[in-house]
C-alpha cells in the first residue's frame, strides 16, 4: 500500500508540475504580446499627451500676443476702452436673464384664468395671476382687478399697464446703445492721439523716420481695432435682446386680446 501511495504521489507531482510549466509557457507569449501592445500604444499616448500640451502652448502664445498688443496700444487708453465692454456685457447679461425669466406659457395661463373664472370668479382668477411669474400675468392681474369698474376700464387698464411692462422690458437698453457708440469713439480718439504722438516724435527727431511713423500709426490702429471689436460684440447682444423684447411684446398683445374676450364672455354669463 505504501508503494501504491508513493507512486500516486509521484504521478500527481509530475502532473501538476507539467501543468504549471505549460501554463507558464502559455502565459509567456501573452505577456510578450501585452508588452508589445504597450510599446505600440506608448507613442499614441505620447501623442495624446503632446496634443493638449500643444493646445496649452497655443493658448499661452495667444495670451502673450494679446497682452503685447494691449500694451503697445497704450495700456491706459486700451483699458478705458475695455471698460465699455465690461459694463456693456454686464448690462446685456442682466437683460437676457431678466427677459428669459419673463417668458410665460400664455396659452396655459389663459386656460387657467378661464377655468378659474368659471369655478371661483374674479378672486380665483386673480389668485392664478398672482401665483404666475412674468409681465403677461401682471397685466392680467391689473386688468381683472378693475373688473368691477366695467369692461371699458379693464381694457384701458390692460393697455396702460402693457406700456408699463414694455418700459420694464426695455430697461437699460439705452445704456447698451451708449456703450456701443462710445467704444468705437474711444477707438477713433486713440487713433487721433496716436497720430499726434507720431507727429510730435517726427518734430523732435527732425526727420521723417519709418520707425517713428510706424510706431504712432500702430498705436492708432490698435485702439481703433479694439473699439470696433467691442462695438460689434455689443451690437450682436443688443440685437438678440431686441428680438427677445419683440417676442414678449407680441405675446403680451395677443394674450391681452384673448383675456378681454374671456372677460366679456364671463361678464355676459354673469348678467344672464
C-alpha positions as CSV (number, residue, x, y, z in Angstrom):
1,X,0.0,0.0,0.0
2,X,2.8,2.4,0.8
3,X,4.3,1.8,-2.6
4,X,0.9,2.5,-4.2
5,X,0.6,5.8,-2.3
6,X,4.1,6.7,-3.1
7,X,3.6,6.0,-6.8
8,X,0.3,8.0,-6.9
9,X,2.1,10.9,-5.1
10,X,4.9,11.0,-7.7
11,X,2.4,10.9,-10.6
12,X,0.4,13.7,-9.0
13,X,3.5,15.8,-8.6
14,X,4.6,15.2,-12.1
15,X,1.1,16.0,-13.5
16,X,0.8,19.3,-11.6
17,X,4.4,20.2,-12.4
18,X,3.9,19.7,-16.1
19,X,0.7,21.6,-16.0
20,X,2.4,24.5,-14.2
21,X,5.2,24.5,-16.8
22,X,2.7,24.5,-19.6
23,X,0.7,27.4,-18.0
24,X,3.9,29.4,-17.7
25,X,4.8,28.7,-21.3
26,X,1.4,29.7,-22.4
27,X,1.5,32.9,-20.3
28,X,4.8,33.9,-21.7
29,X,3.7,34.7,-25.2
30,X,0.6,36.5,-23.8
31,X,2.9,38.7,-21.6
32,X,5.2,39.3,-24.6
33,X,2.1,40.3,-26.7
34,X,0.9,42.6,-23.9
35,X,4.3,44.2,-23.7
36,X,4.4,44.7,-27.4
37,X,0.9,46.3,-27.3
38,X,2.0,48.6,-24.5
39,X,5.1,49.5,-26.5
40,X,2.9,50.2,-29.6
41,X,0.5,52.2,-27.5
42,X,3.2,54.3,-25.9
43,X,3.7,56.6,-28.9
44,X,0.0,57.0,-29.2
45,X,-0.2,58.0,-25.5
46,X,2.7,60.4,-26.1
47,X,0.9,61.9,-29.0
48,X,-2.3,62.3,-26.8
49,X,-0.2,63.9,-24.1
50,X,1.6,66.1,-26.6
51,X,-1.7,67.4,-28.2
52,X,-3.1,69.1,-25.0
53,X,0.4,70.4,-24.4
54,X,0.4,72.0,-27.8
55,X,-3.0,73.4,-27.3
56,X,-2.0,74.9,-23.9
57,X,1.1,76.3,-25.6
58,X,-1.1,77.9,-28.3
59,X,-3.3,79.5,-25.6
60,X,-0.3,80.8,-23.8
61,X,1.1,82.2,-27.0
62,X,-2.3,83.8,-27.8
63,X,-2.4,85.3,-24.4
64,X,1.1,86.7,-24.7
65,X,0.3,88.2,-28.1
66,X,-2.9,89.9,-26.8
67,X,-1.1,91.2,-23.8
68,X,1.7,92.6,-26.0
69,X,-0.7,94.3,-28.4
70,X,-2.7,95.7,-25.4
71,X,0.4,97.3,-24.0
72,X,1.6,98.5,-27.4
73,X,-1.8,100.2,-28.0
74,X,-1.4,102.2,-24.7
75,X,-2.4,100.2,-21.6
76,X,-4.2,103.2,-20.0
77,X,-6.3,104.1,-23.1
78,X,-6.9,100.5,-24.1
79,X,-8.1,99.7,-20.5
80,X,-10.5,102.7,-20.8
81,X,-11.9,101.3,-24.0
82,X,-12.1,97.8,-22.5
83,X,-14.2,99.2,-19.6
84,X,-17.0,99.8,-22.1
85,X,-17.0,96.1,-23.0
86,X,-17.2,95.1,-19.3
87,X,-20.1,97.4,-18.5
88,X,-21.9,96.7,-21.8
89,X,-21.7,92.9,-21.3
90,X,-22.9,93.2,-17.7
91,X,-26.0,95.0,-18.9
92,X,-26.6,92.6,-21.8
93,X,-26.3,89.6,-19.5
94,X,-28.7,91.2,-17.0
95,X,-31.3,91.9,-19.7
96,X,-31.0,88.4,-21.2
97,X,-31.6,86.8,-17.8
98,X,-34.5,89.1,-17.0
99,X,-36.2,88.6,-20.3
100,X,-35.6,84.8,-20.2
101,X,-37.3,84.7,-16.7
102,X,-40.2,86.9,-18.0
103,X,-41.3,84.3,-20.5
104,X,-44.7,82.7,-19.7
105,X,-46.7,79.9,-21.2
106,X,-49.5,82.3,-22.2
107,X,-51.7,79.5,-23.6
108,X,-51.7,77.7,-20.3
109,X,-52.2,80.9,-18.3
110,X,-55.3,81.8,-20.4
111,X,-56.7,78.3,-19.9
112,X,-56.1,78.6,-16.1
113,X,-57.7,82.0,-15.9
114,X,-60.7,81.0,-17.9
115,X,-61.1,77.9,-15.7
116,X,-60.7,79.9,-12.6
117,X,-63.3,82.4,-13.7
118,X,-65.8,79.6,-14.2
119,X,-65.0,77.9,-10.9
120,X,-64.4,80.7,-8.5
121,X,-64.9,84.0,-10.2
122,X,-62.6,87.0,-10.3
123,X,-60.9,86.3,-7.0
124,X,-59.9,82.8,-8.1
125,X,-58.6,84.3,-11.4
126,X,-56.6,87.0,-9.6
127,X,-55.0,84.2,-7.4
128,X,-53.9,82.4,-10.6
129,X,-52.3,85.6,-12.0
130,X,-50.7,86.4,-8.6
131,X,-49.0,83.0,-8.5
132,X,-47.7,83.2,-12.1
133,X,-44.4,85.0,-13.0
134,X,-44.0,87.3,-15.9
135,X,-45.3,90.6,-17.4
136,X,-48.3,88.8,-19.0
137,X,-49.6,87.6,-15.7
138,X,-49.1,91.1,-14.2
139,X,-51.1,92.7,-17.0
140,X,-53.9,90.1,-16.4
141,X,-53.9,90.8,-12.7
142,X,-54.2,94.6,-13.2
143,X,-57.0,94.2,-15.7
144,X,-59.0,91.7,-13.7
145,X,-58.6,93.8,-10.5
146,X,-60.6,96.6,-12.3
147,X,-63.4,94.3,-13.4
148,X,-65.9,95.9,-11.0
149,X,-65.5,99.2,-12.8
150,X,-66.6,97.8,-16.2
151,X,-65.2,96.2,-19.3
152,X,-64.0,99.5,-20.7
153,X,-61.9,100.2,-17.7
154,X,-60.4,96.7,-17.9
155,X,-59.5,97.3,-21.5
156,X,-57.8,100.7,-20.7
157,X,-56.0,99.2,-17.7
158,X,-54.6,96.3,-19.8
159,X,-53.4,98.8,-22.5
160,X,-51.9,101.2,-19.9
161,X,-50.2,98.5,-17.9
162,X,-48.9,96.9,-21.0
163,X,-47.0,100.1,-21.7
164,X,-45.5,100.0,-18.2
165,X,-44.4,96.4,-18.7
166,X,-42.9,97.3,-22.1
167,X,-40.8,100.0,-20.3
168,X,-39.5,97.4,-17.8
169,X,-38.6,95.1,-20.7
170,X,-36.6,97.8,-22.4
171,X,-34.9,99.0,-19.2
172,X,-31.1,99.7,-19.6
173,X,-31.2,99.2,-23.4
174,X,-30.3,102.9,-23.8
175,X,-27.2,102.3,-21.8
176,X,-26.2,99.4,-24.0
177,X,-26.6,101.6,-27.1
178,X,-24.5,104.2,-25.3
179,X,-21.6,101.8,-24.8
180,X,-22.0,100.6,-28.5
181,X,-21.4,104.2,-29.6
182,X,-18.7,105.0,-27.0
183,X,-16.4,102.0,-27.8
184,X,-15.6,103.0,-31.5
185,X,-15.5,106.7,-30.5
186,X,-12.8,105.9,-27.9
187,X,-11.0,103.9,-30.6
188,X,-11.0,106.8,-33.0
189,X,-9.9,109.1,-30.2
190,X,-7.0,106.8,-29.7
191,X,-6.2,107.0,-33.4
192,X,-6.0,110.7,-33.2
193,X,-3.9,110.6,-30.1
194,X,-1.5,108.1,-31.7
195,X,-1.2,110.2,-34.8
196,X,-0.4,113.3,-32.7
197,X,2.3,111.4,-30.9
198,X,3.7,110.3,-34.2
199,X,3.9,113.9,-35.5
200,X,5.4,115.0,-32.1
201,X,8.2,112.4,-32.4
202,X,8.8,113.4,-36.0
203,X,9.1,117.0,-34.9
204,X,11.5,116.1,-32.1
205,X,13.7,114.0,-34.4
206,X,13.6,116.5,-37.2
207,X,13.3,113.8,-39.8
208,X,10.6,111.5,-41.1
209,X,11.6,108.1,-39.9
210,X,9.7,105.0,-40.9
211,X,10.1,103.6,-37.4
212,X,8.7,106.7,-35.7
213,X,5.8,107.0,-38.0
214,X,5.0,103.2,-37.9
215,X,5.0,103.3,-34.0
216,X,2.4,106.1,-33.9
217,X,0.2,104.5,-36.6
218,X,0.4,101.2,-34.8
219,X,-0.9,102.7,-31.6
220,X,-3.7,104.4,-33.6
221,X,-4.8,101.2,-35.4
222,X,-4.8,99.0,-32.2
223,X,-7.1,101.3,-30.3
224,X,-9.4,101.6,-33.3
225,X,-9.4,97.8,-33.7
226,X,-10.3,97.2,-30.1
227,X,-13.1,99.8,-30.2
228,X,-14.7,98.3,-33.3
229,X,-14.5,94.8,-32.0
230,X,-16.2,95.9,-28.7
231,X,-18.9,97.7,-30.7
232,X,-19.6,94.6,-32.9
233,X,-19.8,92.3,-29.9
234,X,-22.2,94.6,-28.0
235,X,-24.3,95.1,-31.1
236,X,-24.8,91.4,-31.5
237,X,-26.0,91.1,-27.9
238,X,-28.2,94.2,-28.4
239,X,-30.0,92.8,-31.4
240,X,-30.6,89.5,-29.6
241,X,-32.1,91.3,-26.7
242,X,-34.4,93.3,-29.1
243,X,-35.6,90.0,-30.6
244,X,-36.5,88.8,-27.1
245,X,-38.3,92.0,-26.3
246,X,-40.3,91.9,-29.6
247,X,-41.3,88.3,-28.8
248,X,-42.5,89.2,-25.4
249,X,-44.4,92.2,-26.7
250,X,-46.2,90.1,-29.3
251,X,-47.2,87.6,-26.5
252,X,-48.5,90.5,-24.3
253,X,-50.6,91.9,-27.1
254,X,-52.1,88.6,-28.3
255,X,-52.8,87.4,-24.7
256,X,-54.4,90.8,-23.7
257,X,-56.9,90.5,-26.6
258,X,-57.6,86.9,-25.6
259,X,-58.1,88.0,-22.0
260,X,-60.6,90.7,-23.0
261,X,-62.6,88.1,-24.9
262,X,-62.7,85.8,-21.9
263,X,-63.7,88.6,-19.6
264,X,-66.5,89.7,-22.0
265,X,-67.9,86.1,-22.1
266,X,-67.7,85.9,-18.3
267,X,-69.5,89.2,-18.0
268,X,-72.3,88.0,-20.3
269,X,-72.6,84.8,-18.3
270,X,-72.9,86.8,-15.0
271,X,-75.6,89.0,-16.4
272,X,-77.8,86.1,-17.5
